[in-house]
């Protein structure tokens, strides 16, 4: 039986990682989170304080994602081994998704 090997460009998970990072960054630092979760007439300062704690927890996953993405591209042994590169980039993309999910679910719970 022939083994099917799927190959993809390494730029695809890299672009996905950068887009998820941009979405997370805009939600945390550009006020998108405040607009989404603090627009119901509640004082912005109160909601902002509660959203800051959610952003901190989400930031832990974002830091992990950034480290995985950077390691995939910067470490020589990762660049030369497709399997290691794929695992690091996969972990990075999954971590960005978790960071966004924590921010979204936390925003719903505190809002």
N, CA, C and O of each residue as an XYZ file, in Angstrom:
444
protein
N       0.848     -1.168      0.000
C       0.000      0.000      0.000
C       0.898      1.237      0.000
O       1.854      1.323      0.771
N       0.586      2.166     -0.853
C       1.371      3.393     -0.973
C       1.030      4.340      0.173
O      -0.113      4.425      0.623
N       2.036      5.030      0.617
C       1.847      5.980      1.720
C       1.705      7.372      1.135
O       2.570      7.826      0.385
N       0.647      8.033      1.465
C       0.379      9.387      0.986
C       1.052     10.391      1.915
O       0.833     10.375      3.126
N       1.849     11.241      1.351
C       2.559     12.238      2.150
C       2.085     13.623      1.730
O       2.275     14.041      0.588
N       1.474     14.316      2.661
C       0.992     15.661      2.395
C       2.063     16.667      2.786
O       2.614     16.602      3.884
N       2.347     17.573      1.907
C       3.333     18.611      2.180
C       2.635     19.964      2.074
O       1.741     20.160      1.251
N       3.051     20.860      2.901
C       2.501     22.215      2.862
C       3.647     23.191      3.040
O       4.713     22.847      3.549
N       3.405     24.385      2.621
C       4.410     25.429      2.746
C       4.494     25.877      4.202
O       3.464     26.006      4.864
N       5.704     26.117      4.713
C       5.824     26.587      6.105
C       5.282     28.002      6.299
O       5.105     28.454      7.430
N       5.025     28.685      5.212
C       4.501     30.046      5.335
C       3.034     30.038      5.780
O       2.564     31.013      6.367
N       2.314     28.959      5.511
C       0.885     28.895      5.872
C       0.686     28.961      7.391
O      -0.066     29.819      7.854
N       1.329     28.092      8.191
C       1.133     28.233      9.646
C       1.760     29.509     10.199
O       1.320     30.025     11.225
N       2.782     30.014      9.523
C       3.402     31.260      9.980
C       2.439     32.426      9.814
O       2.296     33.249     10.718
N       1.781     32.500      8.668
C       0.795     33.567      8.445
C      -0.376     33.407      9.411
O      -0.872     34.393      9.955
N      -0.819     32.168      9.625
C      -1.905     31.935     10.581
C      -1.504     32.413     11.974
O      -2.300     33.031     12.679
N      -0.279     32.125     12.359
C       0.205     32.547     13.674
C       0.243     34.071     13.780
O      -0.171     34.633     14.794
N       0.734     34.735     12.749
C       0.790     36.198     12.776
C      -0.602     36.827     12.776
O      -0.817     37.836     13.449
N      -1.539     36.259     12.046
C      -2.906     36.800     12.048
C      -3.579     36.620     13.403
O      -4.256     37.526     13.890
N      -3.394     35.452     14.012
C      -3.952     35.233     15.347
C      -3.286     36.135     16.372
O      -3.944     36.613     17.297
N      -1.986     36.372     16.219
C      -1.280     37.292     17.119
C      -1.811     38.708     16.966
O      -1.978     39.422     17.954
N      -2.077     39.117     15.724
C      -2.618     40.458     15.492
C      -4.009     40.598     16.107
O      -4.321     41.619     16.719
N      -4.831     39.584     15.944
C      -6.181     39.612     16.532
C      -6.098     39.704     18.057
O      -6.814     40.492     18.676
N      -5.230     38.903     18.654
C      -5.076     38.941     20.105
C      -4.544     40.295     20.548
O      -5.058     40.879     21.502
N      -3.522     40.801     19.869
C      -2.929     42.086     20.236
C      -3.908     43.238     20.128
O      -3.938     44.114     20.993
N      -4.710     43.244     19.074
C      -5.702     44.311     18.927
C      -6.790     44.201     19.993
O      -7.301     45.212     20.475
N      -7.133     42.990     20.352
C      -8.152     42.809     21.391
C      -7.659     43.267     22.757
O      -8.427     43.814     23.549
N      -6.378     43.042     23.031
C      -5.838     43.375     24.353
C      -5.352     44.821     24.414
O      -5.676     45.544     25.357
N      -4.580     45.247     23.419
C      -3.894     46.534     23.508
C      -4.581     47.676     22.772
O      -4.345     48.838     23.106
N      -5.421     47.387     21.785
C      -6.036     48.461     20.997
C      -7.470     48.758     21.424
O      -8.135     49.596     20.814
N      -7.947     48.089     22.454
C      -9.266     48.405     22.976
C     -10.416     47.632     22.362
O     -11.575     47.910     22.671
N     -10.126     46.665     21.498
C     -11.222     45.879     20.932
C     -11.953     45.105     22.021
O     -13.176     44.970     21.969
N     -11.225     44.599     22.998
C     -11.848     43.866     24.104
C     -12.769     44.748     24.923
O     -13.852     44.322     25.326
N     -12.340     45.980     25.170
C     -13.195     46.915     25.912
C     -14.461     47.224     25.136
O     -15.545     47.273     25.716
N     -14.341     47.430     23.846
C     -15.508     47.718     23.020
C     -16.469     46.533     22.979
O     -17.687     46.710     22.972
N     -15.915     45.333     22.952
C     -16.760     44.144     22.843
C     -17.445     43.778     24.148
O     -18.600     43.352     24.140
N     -16.749     43.937     25.273
C     -17.263     43.400     26.526
C     -17.660     44.458     27.554
O     -18.216     44.106     28.595
N     -17.396     45.732     27.301
C     -17.688     46.770     28.293
C     -18.588     47.856     27.727
O     -18.492     49.005     28.159
N     -19.442     47.543     26.794
C     -20.251     48.567     26.157
C     -21.702     48.571     26.643
O     -22.549     49.203     26.013
N     -22.007     47.894     27.728
C     -23.391     47.786     28.195
C     -23.791     48.833     29.222
O     -24.760     48.620     29.950
N     -23.094     49.939     29.311
C     -23.436     50.989     30.247
C     -22.699     50.883     31.569
O     -22.818     51.772     32.411
N     -21.946     49.821     31.766
C     -21.149     49.680     32.977
C     -19.970     50.653     32.898
O     -19.453     50.900     31.808
N     -19.543     51.204     34.020
C     -18.378     52.092     33.979
C     -17.162     51.380     33.376
O     -16.849     50.242     33.727
N     -16.502     52.065     32.480
C     -15.380     51.472     31.755
C     -14.248     51.095     32.699
O     -13.577     50.086     32.481
N     -14.024     51.881     33.737
C     -12.923     51.581     34.656
C     -13.147     50.263     35.396
O     -12.200     49.501     35.590
N     -14.371     49.986     35.806
C     -14.682     48.741     36.514
C     -14.503     47.541     35.589
O     -13.859     46.555     35.947
N     -15.078     47.640     34.407
C     -14.969     46.542     33.451
C     -13.531     46.365     32.987
O     -13.084     45.239     32.772
N     -12.814     47.447     32.832
C     -11.427     47.389     32.396
C     -10.564     46.646     33.407
O      -9.694     45.866     33.020
N     -10.792     46.875     34.682
C     -10.028     46.178     35.720
C     -10.288     44.682     35.675
O      -9.362     43.883     35.813
N     -11.543     44.300     35.483
C     -11.864     42.875     35.414
C     -11.313     42.252     34.142
O     -10.856     41.109     34.164
N     -11.346     42.973     33.048
C     -10.823     42.464     31.785
C      -9.302     42.357     31.809
O      -8.728     41.527     31.103
N      -8.650     43.185     32.610
C      -7.190     43.103     32.742
C      -6.748     41.762     33.313
O      -5.734     41.208     32.891
N      -7.507     41.242     34.270
C      -7.133     39.941     34.839
C      -7.275     38.825     33.805
O      -6.456     37.907     33.766
N      -8.300     38.901     32.978
C      -8.484     37.922     31.908
C      -7.359     38.055     30.880
O      -6.853     37.053     30.376
N      -6.972     39.285     30.574
C      -5.895     39.522     29.624
C      -4.570     38.972     30.132
O      -3.751     38.500     29.343
N      -4.355     39.027     31.425
C      -3.126     38.495     32.001
C      -3.049     36.984     31.828
O      -2.008     36.457     31.437
N      -4.137     36.289     32.113
C      -4.162     34.834     31.935
C      -4.001     34.488     30.456
O      -3.250     33.580     30.102
N      -4.698     35.204     29.614
C      -4.582     34.987     28.178
C      -3.167     35.287     27.682
O      -2.675     34.645     26.755
N      -2.527     36.262     28.304
C      -1.167     36.631     27.922
C      -0.161     35.518     28.155
O       0.844     35.439     27.447
N      -0.408     34.658     29.130
C       0.486     33.515     29.356
C       0.488     32.583     28.149
O       1.541     32.108     27.722
N      -0.701     32.324     27.602
C      -0.789     31.482     26.407
C      -0.222     32.205     25.180
O       0.374     31.578     24.304
N      -0.410     33.506     25.127
C       0.149     34.282     24.017
C       1.670     34.271     24.045
O       2.310     34.190     22.997
N       2.249     34.352     25.234
C       3.705     34.298     25.356
C       4.227     32.925     24.923
O       5.249     32.834     24.244
N       3.534     31.873     25.312
C       3.910     30.529     24.886
C       3.829     30.406     23.366
O       4.715     29.828     22.736
N       2.771     30.948     22.785
C       2.601     30.901     21.329
C       3.710     31.647     20.617
O       4.252     31.157     19.626
N       4.051     32.814     21.105
C       5.119     33.599     20.485
C       6.453     32.873     20.589
O       7.242     32.888     19.645
N       6.711     32.241     21.725
C       7.966     31.494     21.893
C       8.025     30.291     20.954
O       9.072     30.017     20.367
N       6.926     29.578     20.807
C       6.904     28.421     19.904
C       7.119     28.854     18.460
O       7.877     28.218     17.728
N       6.463     29.922     18.046
C       6.607     30.409     16.681
C       8.033     30.874     16.425
O       8.621     30.548     15.393
N       8.583     31.627     17.355
C       9.957     32.105     17.188
C      10.943     30.942     17.196
O      11.885     30.933     16.402
N      10.748     29.967     18.070
C      11.650     28.820     18.126
C      11.615     28.022     16.833
O      12.647     27.525     16.382
N      10.434     27.895     16.233
C      10.323     27.146     14.985
C      11.180     27.766     13.893
O      11.766     27.047     13.083
N      11.259     29.074     13.861
C      12.025     29.754     12.808
C      13.468     30.038     13.188
O      14.329     30.079     12.309
N      13.761     30.234     14.464
C      15.092     30.685     14.852
C      16.055     29.563     15.235
O      17.265     29.714     15.065
N      15.557     28.467     15.735
C      16.445     27.375     16.129
C      16.856     26.561     14.902
O      15.995     26.080     14.166
N      18.146     26.405     14.678
C      18.612     25.706     13.467
C      18.096     24.268     13.366
O      17.732     23.822     12.278
N      18.060     23.535     14.491
C      17.595     22.155     14.420
C      16.115     22.068     14.084
O      15.661     21.050     13.561
N      15.371     23.097     14.368
C      13.958     23.110     14.013
C      13.761     23.406     12.529
O      12.919     22.792     11.875
N      14.521     24.327     12.014
C      14.394     24.675     10.594
C      14.805     23.536      9.681
O      14.283     23.413      8.572
N      15.736     22.698     10.131
C      16.242     21.625      9.284
C      15.441     20.331      9.416
O      15.629     19.415      8.615
N      14.574     20.237     10.384
C      13.755     19.043     10.579
C      12.286     19.426     10.426
O      11.734     20.135     11.267
N      11.656     18.956      9.351
C      10.264     19.321      9.073
C       9.319     18.905     10.189
O       8.363     19.616     10.501
N       9.585     17.770     10.779
C       8.702     17.276     11.833
C       8.748     18.180     13.068
O       7.708     18.511     13.638
N       9.942     18.572     13.475
C      10.092     19.459     14.631
C       9.492     20.824     14.330
O       8.808     21.408     15.171
N       9.748     21.331     13.130
C       9.185     22.622     12.732
C       7.654     22.571     12.786
O       7.014     23.477     13.319
N       7.084     21.514     12.234
C       5.629     21.368     12.227
C       5.041     21.285     13.625
O       3.980     21.847     13.898
N       5.733     20.586     14.501
C       5.238     20.473     15.877
C       5.293     21.811     16.608
O       4.354     22.182     17.311
N       6.404     22.532     16.434
C       6.517     23.838     17.102
C       5.500     24.832     16.538
O       4.861     25.564     17.294
N       5.351     24.858     15.218
C       4.370     25.785     14.627
C       2.950     25.389     15.010
O       2.111     26.254     15.264
N       2.677     24.093     15.052
C       1.355     23.631     15.483
C       1.055     24.022     16.915
O      -0.047     24.468     17.236
N       2.058     23.849     17.777
C       1.887     24.255     19.174
C       1.674     25.759     19.279
O       0.890     26.223     20.108
N       2.372     26.521     18.440
C       2.204     27.974     18.449
C       0.810     28.392     18.020
O       0.183     29.231     18.666
N       0.321     27.807     16.928
C      -1.018     28.156     16.438
C      -2.085     27.742     17.453
O      -3.021     28.497     17.715
N      -1.943     26.554     18.018
C      -2.916     26.104     19.031
C      -2.877     27.021     20.254
O      -3.920     27.333     20.828
N      -1.690     27.450     20.652
C      -1.582     28.359     21.798
C      -2.227     29.710     21.510
O      -2.840     30.301     22.399
N      -2.096     30.211     20.268
C      -2.778     31.467     19.910
C      -4.289     31.289     19.971
O      -5.003     32.183     20.427
N      -4.774     30.149     19.518
C      -6.223     29.895     19.572
C      -6.693     29.828     21.024
O      -7.747     30.368     21.358
N      -5.922     29.170     21.884
C      -6.284     29.098     23.304
C      -6.245     30.491     23.928
O      -7.127     30.842     24.712
N      -5.226     31.289     23.585
C      -5.138     32.655     24.124
C      -6.363     33.476     23.720
O      -6.927     34.198     24.541
N      -6.767     33.366     22.471
C      -7.970     34.073     22.025
C      -9.224     33.540     22.686
O     -10.121     34.310     23.031
N      -9.296     32.229     22.866
C     -10.454     31.628     23.525
C     -10.571     32.039     24.978
O     -11.666     32.325     25.463
N      -9.447     32.069     25.670
C      -9.456     32.512     27.073
C      -9.905     33.966     27.150
O     -10.695     34.331     28.021
N      -9.408     34.782     26.252
C      -9.800     36.193     26.237
C     -11.292     36.343     25.949
O     -11.971     37.141     26.596
N     -11.802     35.584     24.986
C     -13.213     35.678     24.624
C     -14.115     35.149     25.734
O     -15.055     35.827     26.151
N     -13.830     33.939     26.212
C     -14.671     33.370     27.264
C     -14.567     34.172     28.559
O     -15.566     34.389     29.243
N     -13.363     34.606     28.888
C     -13.196     35.441     30.083
C     -13.922     36.762     29.949
O     -14.499     37.256     30.917
N     -13.898     37.341     28.753
C     -14.623     38.581     28.515
C     -16.121     38.424     28.666
O     -16.808     39.312     29.171
N     -16.625     37.261     28.212
C     -18.055     37.000     28.386
C     -18.426     36.811     29.861
O     -19.486     37.249     30.310
N     -17.549     36.163     30.589
C     -17.838     35.899     31.996
C     -17.727     37.147     32.866
O     -18.504     37.314     33.806
N     -16.775     38.020     32.567
C     -16.624     39.208     33.404
C     -17.518     40.349     32.936
O     -17.783     41.283     33.692
N     -17.977     40.277     31.708
C     -18.774     41.372     31.149
C     -20.185     41.393     31.584
O     -20.944     42.271     31.175
